[in-house]
Amino acid sequence: MMHATDLHATVEDVMETVATAAPQIRHGLVGRRTKVDEENPSGETQAAADVWADKLLENELTAIDGVGQYASEERADIVDCGDGLAVAVDPLDGSSNLKPNAAMGTIVGVYDSDLPAAGDDLVAAAYVLYGPITTMTVAVDDRVTEYEISDGERSVVREDVTLPADPVVYGFGGRVPDWPGDFEAYAREIEDELKLRYGGAMISDVNQVVTYGGIFAYPALESAPNGKLRLQFEGIPIGYIIETAGGASSDGNQSLLSVEPTELHQRVPVHIGNESLVERLEAALQ
């Protein structure tokens, strides 16, 4: 466990480094939209931008005093770089959106434990959204703050972010014929109540929920009982941000922060949003 003063200083260094890297990642997407002859550890074909963003973040984050491990969705192994906090990243969430030039993001989880680590070990999380404006949403010290990023500098646009009490939007991943029957029945209820917002990059869809209230899910599928998203790189960090903002997260049975990690690239069903909607979902899946 890191001393509290050192921990907070290292977390701030990580967040500043990610903010500084964000414009570089965004600008570096140009000319890197093609696929490469490689797969990530989850068996997904990588885009050139995936590999490039991963290498950039590895170089920048492992250079921070107080960061002891770096792990990425795009590489099989953990990079050990000294003593300190572990940083797990999804360098380019939604890179399939490169081809149609749609929104993407970067996800960061900071753990005070060796990876793979549990939700209890997470001390901060953030996501960057590369939309018309580059924004960064950070959860640390029981507060969520949204920033705009320009030239690598952060400026606060919203403090103490909480999910709106009256939900408006929903977005569910996976093919409908692949949804289990209990989830499909829940989805049919929700689509009569809320507006569909689904863009193919989790961060874009999650940010819709943070902004308007509602629910996002990439559920268990008939073909993939553990879903598609990764616990360490997506499930825990996003669950932490949503819960810190007054919402709820679930794997269908419990908080994503309570799921026991068994391996670095472990998959997990992800459901996040307003607490009432997530509670209804859990009841529907029992």
C-alpha atoms as one frame of an Amber mdcrd trajectory, in Angstrom:
protein
   0.000   0.000   0.000   1.338   3.426  -0.927   1.431   6.279   1.612  -1.574
   8.580   1.130   0.474  11.659   0.213   2.517   9.781  -2.370  -0.602   8.056
  -3.679  -2.432  11.316  -4.357   0.633  12.839  -6.021   1.071   9.812  -8.278
  -2.622   9.730  -9.206  -2.435  13.399 -10.176   0.689  12.700 -12.269  -1.139
   9.867 -14.052  -4.161  12.038 -14.826  -2.011  14.926 -16.059  -0.026  12.537
 -18.240  -3.192  11.088 -19.786  -4.562  14.603 -20.402  -1.317  15.611 -22.086
  -1.322  12.449 -24.200  -4.960  12.837 -25.301  -4.350  15.403 -28.090  -1.401
  13.318 -29.301  -3.613  10.237 -29.485  -6.361  12.154 -31.256  -3.988  13.679
 -33.797  -2.188  10.345 -34.202  -5.335   8.628 -35.454  -4.821  10.195 -38.864
  -3.260   7.626 -41.174  -3.670   4.783 -38.644  -7.214   3.600 -39.432  -6.113
   0.380 -41.152  -5.954  -3.033 -39.497  -2.641  -4.721 -38.732  -1.829  -8.433
 -38.896  -2.036  -8.787 -35.131  -4.661  -9.642 -32.545  -4.952  -8.385 -28.975
  -5.149 -10.925 -26.120  -8.932 -11.065 -26.517  -8.634 -12.229 -30.122  -9.688
  -8.936 -31.714  -7.884  -7.665 -34.803  -5.951  -4.522 -33.918  -5.936  -1.252
 -35.795  -2.645   0.536 -36.291  -4.009   3.238 -33.965  -4.535   0.682 -31.159
  -0.896  -0.346 -31.226   0.354   3.226 -31.530  -1.787   4.585 -28.663  -0.751
   1.691 -26.430   2.943   2.347 -27.042   2.538   6.080 -26.438   0.756   5.549
 -23.112   3.234   2.872 -22.052   6.167   5.224 -22.641   4.540   8.136 -20.818
   2.982   6.302 -17.860   5.892   3.995 -17.038   8.144   7.069 -16.807   6.182
   8.376 -13.790   7.813   7.908 -10.394   5.306   6.000  -8.309   3.937   3.864
 -11.159   5.067   0.267 -10.752   3.005  -1.575 -13.378   1.440  -0.816 -16.740
  -1.095  -3.092 -18.398  -3.158  -2.642 -21.516  -6.005  -4.346 -23.275  -3.740
  -4.437 -26.332  -0.921  -6.533 -24.851  -0.776  -9.914 -23.155   1.651  -9.156
 -20.353   2.078  -6.635 -17.560   4.986  -4.198 -17.832   6.840  -3.955 -14.511
   8.527  -0.578 -14.118   9.394  -0.231 -10.415   7.456   0.162  -7.199   4.108
   1.894  -6.856   0.639   2.004  -8.321  -0.591  -0.129 -11.206  -2.183   1.548
 -14.217  -4.514  -0.439 -16.488  -5.648   1.177 -19.723  -7.807   0.616 -22.742
  -5.770   2.883 -25.033  -8.421   3.276 -27.723 -11.890   2.157 -26.701 -14.137
   1.686 -29.725 -11.406   1.533 -32.344 -13.867  -0.148 -34.729 -15.265   3.385
 -35.009 -12.092   4.480 -36.797 -13.399   3.303 -40.164 -16.620   5.382 -40.053
 -14.842   8.212 -38.175 -17.078   8.048 -35.097 -16.391   8.758 -31.414 -13.803
   6.794 -29.412 -12.138   7.045 -26.034  -9.377   6.050 -23.625 -10.038   4.379
 -20.254  -7.675   4.452 -17.273  -7.841   2.612 -13.960  -5.301   3.228 -11.169
  -4.915   0.430  -8.632  -3.003   0.329  -5.338  -2.201  -3.345  -5.850  -0.500
  -5.618  -8.335  -2.607  -6.599 -11.321  -5.006  -8.249 -11.742  -6.622  -6.232
  -8.940 -10.074  -5.966  -7.396 -12.437  -3.023  -7.239 -11.455  -2.417  -3.631
  -7.916  -1.713  -4.853  -8.961   0.946  -7.369  -8.028   4.449  -6.206  -8.915
   6.489  -9.297 -10.383   6.091 -12.762 -10.911   8.250 -15.810 -12.069   8.195
 -19.378 -11.217  10.483 -22.263 -13.841  10.970 -24.967 -12.674  11.952 -28.450
 -15.890  13.562 -29.655 -16.374  16.958 -31.319 -14.612  18.185 -28.152 -12.027
  16.164 -26.236 -13.253  15.708 -22.664 -11.904  13.819 -19.662 -14.051  12.543
 -16.809 -12.143  11.703 -13.619 -13.298   9.942 -10.445 -11.061  10.313  -7.402
 -11.629  11.050  -3.706 -15.370  10.314  -3.994 -15.889  13.034  -6.603 -16.381
  13.012 -10.363 -15.116  15.963 -12.391 -15.476  16.597 -16.121 -12.788  18.526
 -17.973 -12.334  19.827 -21.486  -8.873  19.249 -22.932  -7.208  21.736 -25.243
  -3.515  21.566 -26.139  -3.017  19.015 -23.356  -4.392  21.339 -20.675  -7.459
  20.480 -18.589 -10.142  23.006 -17.741 -13.033  22.122 -15.441 -16.485  22.212
 -17.019 -18.458  20.287 -14.365 -17.661  19.510 -10.741 -19.344  16.961  -8.483
 -20.903  15.247 -11.490 -23.917  13.065 -10.673 -26.278  11.120 -12.885 -29.548
  13.013 -13.486 -32.386  11.620 -11.374 -34.756  11.276 -14.338 -33.169   8.875
 -16.853 -33.467   9.588 -20.571 -31.246   7.249 -22.639 -30.238   3.624 -23.021
 -27.739   1.670 -25.102 -27.322  -2.121 -25.207 -24.506  -3.980 -26.968 -24.458
  -7.341 -28.670 -26.740  -8.718 -31.380 -30.371  -9.017 -30.318 -30.657 -12.690
 -31.403 -27.676 -13.392 -29.138 -29.279 -11.861 -26.031 -30.528 -14.299 -23.379
 -34.308 -14.268 -23.048 -34.394 -12.593 -19.634 -32.220  -9.711 -20.811 -34.243
  -9.299 -23.995 -37.459  -9.062 -21.954 -35.870  -6.316 -19.827 -34.653  -4.507
 -22.950 -38.159  -4.484 -24.413 -39.429  -2.706 -21.300 -36.632  -0.148 -21.391
 -37.049   0.679 -25.064 -40.620   1.744 -24.339 -39.383   4.144 -21.639 -36.084
   5.647 -22.827 -34.411   6.923 -25.998 -31.872   4.746 -27.789 -28.314   6.090
 -27.840 -25.748   3.551 -29.037 -22.636   4.459 -30.968 -20.374   1.404 -30.902
 -17.790   2.810 -28.469 -18.542   2.139 -24.831 -17.144   5.461 -23.639 -19.413
   7.425 -25.963 -22.436   5.472 -24.719 -21.405   5.709 -21.064 -20.985   9.466
 -21.408 -24.550   9.704 -22.704 -25.687   8.029 -19.474 -23.520  10.325 -17.342
 -24.941  13.353 -19.139 -28.624  12.443 -19.424 -29.173   9.546 -17.017 -30.226
   6.090 -18.117 -28.558   2.728 -18.599 -25.812   1.157 -20.712 -25.203  -2.563
 -20.926 -23.013  -5.023 -22.739 -24.691  -8.112 -21.321 -23.892 -11.784 -21.179
 -24.619 -13.323 -24.580 -25.684 -16.798 -25.629 -22.390 -17.049 -27.521 -20.341
 -15.292 -24.805 -21.702 -15.913 -21.273 -19.138 -13.498 -19.821 -19.936 -10.764
 -22.311 -17.336  -8.878 -24.296 -15.884  -6.165 -22.065 -12.839  -6.616 -19.845
 -13.145  -6.379 -16.061  -9.749  -4.821 -15.380  -9.654  -2.300 -18.210 -13.333
  -1.385 -18.625 -15.688  -2.926 -16.066 -14.067  -1.842 -12.807 -12.944   1.674
 -13.889 -16.290   2.546 -15.481 -18.222   0.967 -12.620 -16.209   3.095 -10.196
 -16.918   6.308 -12.095 -20.639   5.593 -12.323 -20.963   4.569  -8.670 -18.991
   7.635  -7.567 -21.462   9.724  -9.597 -24.371   8.243  -7.647 -25.286   5.474
 -10.076 -24.916   1.710  -9.924 -22.944  -0.985 -11.721 -23.560  -4.708 -11.997
 -22.375  -7.899 -13.646 -26.000  -8.988 -13.451 -25.740 -10.098  -9.849 -23.379
  -7.783  -7.965 -21.435  -4.547  -8.277 -18.618  -4.661 -10.808 -16.367  -3.493
  -7.983 -17.137  -6.746  -6.135 -16.261  -9.130  -8.974 -13.225 -11.237  -8.091
 -10.422 -10.855 -10.630  -8.922 -14.149 -11.746  -6.804 -13.106 -14.720  -5.725
  -9.924 -16.460  -7.928 -10.118 -19.550 -11.010 -11.534 -17.823 -14.335 -10.623
 -19.433 -17.455  -9.587 -17.531 -21.034  -8.575 -18.356 -21.318  -4.810 -17.794
 -24.482  -2.935 -16.811 -24.225   0.646 -15.527 -26.609   3.526 -14.959 -29.225
   4.933 -12.638 -29.608   2.767  -9.561 -33.318   2.082 -10.095 -32.705   0.798
 -13.628 -29.809  -1.423 -12.584 -31.825  -2.845  -9.689 -34.659  -3.672 -12.120
 -32.145  -5.334 -14.394 -30.731  -7.517 -11.613 -34.254  -8.541 -10.626 -35.034
  -9.450 -14.235 -31.914 -11.617 -14.516 -32.476 -13.645 -11.325
